[in-house]
Amino acid sequence: MNDAWLYVVLLGAASVVYAFLIPKGKTGPKATGSDRVVREVEKTLEQYMAEMEKENDDLVNLLVQIRQETGAKQSSLQEQLGEMRSRLAEMERTSGKHEARIEQLASAEMSAVDTRAMQEAARQLRNELIESAAPQQVQVETEPEPEDSVRLRYPQLFELHDQGKSIDAIAKAIGLQRGEIQLILRLAKREET
């Protein structure tokens, strides 16, 4: 497009220079020939300008069409974005409901498991207390045995726990309930302190 303007400027400059070179007072065949050349140059310039205007109009029409198409696409994308946002909000609400229900079920399961595990631990503790209340004479006569700690009773559990395994992984590996494992770990902590 810059080349087109360059040609226009050069043609304009050439026509101005040519107009100054033509003698004004002469009439005759030479003057008519130069007039004819001037008219042809003017006609050529007019055609060139008409073509330039047509090309400019085509470009403007093309830009308008592109702008309309872009606007239509943008509005379509905005609609899709709004729809996706509403779907996301609905999915978040649904997942929140599901998470609450899962927590509710898990806490109900945990309380049932914790109750069983606590009852078992209470029985074991009662048995230990009864055994420790036995006459001291027997213990004095024999060598004192190392304390029966929770760690000694469940070595596989503590080995997996020390390796950093999760409670669920430990439960699967040794076949105990999740609540029982949590209770055993709490008892071991108390025992250590």
C-alpha positions as CSV (number, residue, x, y, z in Angstrom):
1,M,0.0,0.0,0.0
2,N,2.9,2.3,0.7
3,D,4.1,1.7,-2.9
4,A,0.8,2.9,-4.2
5,W,1.1,6.2,-2.5
6,L,4.7,6.5,-3.7
7,Y,3.5,6.1,-7.3
8,V,0.7,8.7,-6.7
9,V,3.2,11.2,-5.4
10,L,5.7,10.5,-8.2
11,L,3.0,10.9,-10.9
12,G,1.8,14.1,-9.2
13,A,5.3,15.5,-9.2
14,A,5.9,14.5,-12.8
15,S,2.6,16.1,-13.9
16,V,3.5,19.4,-12.0
17,V,7.0,19.4,-13.6
18,Y,5.5,18.7,-17.0
19,A,3.0,21.5,-16.6
20,F,5.7,24.0,-15.9
21,L,7.7,22.8,-18.9
22,I,4.9,23.3,-21.4
23,P,5.0,26.7,-23.0
24,K,1.7,28.6,-22.4
25,G,1.7,30.9,-25.3
26,K,2.1,28.3,-28.0
27,T,-0.9,27.0,-29.9
28,G,-0.9,24.5,-32.6
29,P,-0.1,20.8,-33.0
30,K,2.6,20.8,-30.3
31,A,0.3,22.4,-27.8
32,T,-2.6,20.0,-28.6
33,G,-0.2,17.0,-28.2
34,S,0.9,18.2,-24.8
35,D,-2.7,18.9,-23.8
36,R,-3.5,15.4,-24.9
37,V,-0.7,14.0,-22.7
38,V,-1.8,16.0,-19.7
39,R,-5.4,14.7,-20.2
40,E,-4.1,11.2,-20.4
41,V,-2.0,11.6,-17.3
42,E,-5.1,13.1,-15.5
43,K,-7.3,10.3,-16.8
44,T,-4.7,7.7,-15.6
45,L,-4.5,9.4,-12.2
46,E,-8.3,9.5,-11.9
47,Q,-8.5,5.8,-12.8
48,Y,-5.8,5.1,-10.3
49,M,-7.6,7.1,-7.6
50,A,-10.9,5.4,-8.4
51,E,-9.2,2.0,-8.0
52,M,-7.6,3.1,-4.7
53,E,-11.1,4.2,-3.4
54,K,-12.6,0.9,-4.5
55,E,-9.8,-1.0,-2.7
56,N,-10.3,1.2,0.4
57,D,-14.0,0.6,0.4
58,D,-13.4,-3.2,0.0
59,L,-11.0,-3.1,3.0
60,V,-13.4,-1.1,5.1
61,N,-16.2,-3.6,4.3
62,L,-13.9,-6.5,5.1
63,L,-12.9,-4.9,8.4
64,V,-16.6,-4.4,9.3
65,Q,-17.4,-8.0,8.4
66,I,-14.4,-9.2,10.5
67,R,-15.6,-7.0,13.4
68,Q,-19.1,-8.4,13.2
69,E,-17.9,-12.0,13.1
70,T,-15.5,-11.4,16.0
71,G,-18.3,-9.8,18.0
72,A,-20.6,-12.8,17.3
73,K,-17.9,-15.2,18.3
74,Q,-17.1,-13.3,21.4
75,S,-20.7,-13.2,22.5
76,S,-21.0,-16.9,21.8
77,L,-17.9,-17.5,24.0
78,Q,-19.3,-15.3,26.7
79,E,-22.5,-17.4,26.7
80,Q,-20.5,-20.6,26.9
81,L,-18.4,-19.2,29.7
82,G,-21.5,-18.2,31.7
83,E,-22.9,-21.7,31.1
84,M,-19.7,-23.3,32.3
85,R,-19.6,-21.1,35.4
86,S,-23.1,-22.1,36.3
87,R,-22.2,-25.8,35.8
88,L,-19.2,-25.4,38.0
89,A,-21.2,-23.7,40.7
90,E,-23.7,-26.6,40.5
91,M,-21.0,-29.2,40.7
92,E,-19.4,-27.4,43.7
93,R,-22.8,-27.5,45.5
94,T,-23.2,-31.1,44.7
95,S,-19.7,-32.1,45.8
96,G,-20.2,-30.1,49.0
97,K,-23.4,-32.2,49.7
98,H,-21.5,-35.4,48.9
99,E,-18.6,-34.5,51.1
100,A,-20.9,-33.6,54.0
101,R,-22.6,-37.0,53.6
102,I,-19.3,-38.8,53.4
103,E,-18.1,-37.1,56.6
104,Q,-21.4,-38.0,58.3
105,L,-21.1,-41.6,57.3
106,A,-17.4,-41.7,58.3
107,S,-18.1,-40.2,61.7
108,A,-20.9,-42.7,62.3
109,E,-18.6,-45.6,61.3
110,M,-15.8,-44.2,63.3
111,S,-17.9,-43.9,66.5
112,A,-19.0,-47.5,66.1
113,V,-15.5,-48.7,65.5
114,D,-14.1,-46.5,68.3
115,T,-16.7,-47.9,70.7
116,R,-15.7,-51.5,69.8
117,A,-12.0,-50.7,70.1
118,M,-12.5,-48.8,73.3
119,Q,-14.4,-51.8,74.8
120,E,-11.6,-54.1,73.7
121,A,-8.9,-51.8,75.1
122,A,-10.9,-51.5,78.4
123,R,-11.1,-55.3,78.7
124,Q,-7.3,-55.6,78.1
125,L,-6.6,-52.9,80.6
126,R,-8.9,-54.5,83.2
127,N,-7.1,-57.8,82.7
128,E,-3.7,-56.1,83.0
129,L,-4.9,-54.5,86.3
130,I,-6.0,-57.8,87.6
131,E,-2.7,-59.4,86.7
132,S,-0.7,-56.6,88.2
133,A,-2.8,-56.9,91.4
134,A,-1.6,-60.5,91.9
135,P,0.7,-61.1,94.9
136,Q,4.0,-59.4,94.7
137,Q,5.9,-62.4,96.0
138,V,5.8,-64.2,92.6
139,Q,7.2,-61.2,90.9
140,V,10.0,-60.8,93.4
141,E,11.0,-64.4,93.2
142,T,11.3,-64.4,89.4
143,E,13.2,-62.0,87.3
144,P,11.1,-59.0,86.3
145,E,9.9,-59.4,82.8
146,P,9.9,-56.4,80.5
147,E,6.6,-54.4,80.5
148,D,4.1,-55.7,78.0
149,S,3.8,-52.4,76.0
150,V,1.4,-51.7,73.1
151,R,4.4,-51.5,70.8
152,L,5.3,-55.1,71.6
153,R,1.8,-56.4,71.0
154,Y,1.5,-54.8,67.6
155,P,5.0,-54.7,66.1
156,Q,3.8,-54.9,62.5
157,L,1.4,-51.9,63.0
158,F,4.2,-49.7,64.5
159,E,6.6,-50.8,61.8
160,L,4.2,-49.7,59.1
161,H,3.4,-46.5,61.0
162,D,7.1,-45.7,61.4
163,Q,7.5,-46.1,57.7
164,G,5.0,-43.3,57.2
165,K,2.1,-45.5,55.9
166,S,-1.4,-44.1,56.3
167,I,-3.9,-45.5,58.7
168,D,-6.0,-46.9,55.9
169,A,-3.0,-48.6,54.4
170,I,-2.1,-50.1,57.8
171,A,-5.7,-51.3,58.3
172,K,-5.6,-53.1,55.0
173,A,-2.2,-54.6,55.7
174,I,-2.9,-56.0,59.1
175,G,-6.6,-56.5,59.0
176,L,-7.7,-54.2,61.8
177,Q,-10.3,-51.5,61.7
178,R,-9.3,-47.9,61.3
179,G,-10.6,-46.9,64.7
180,E,-8.7,-49.7,66.4
181,I,-5.5,-48.5,64.8
182,Q,-6.1,-45.0,65.9
183,L,-6.8,-46.1,69.5
184,I,-3.7,-48.3,69.6
185,L,-1.6,-45.3,68.4
186,R,-3.1,-43.1,71.0
187,L,-2.4,-45.7,73.7
188,A,1.2,-46.0,72.6
189,K,1.6,-42.2,72.8
190,R,0.2,-42.2,76.3
191,E,2.4,-45.1,77.3
192,E,5.5,-43.2,76.0
193,T,4.6,-40.2,78.1
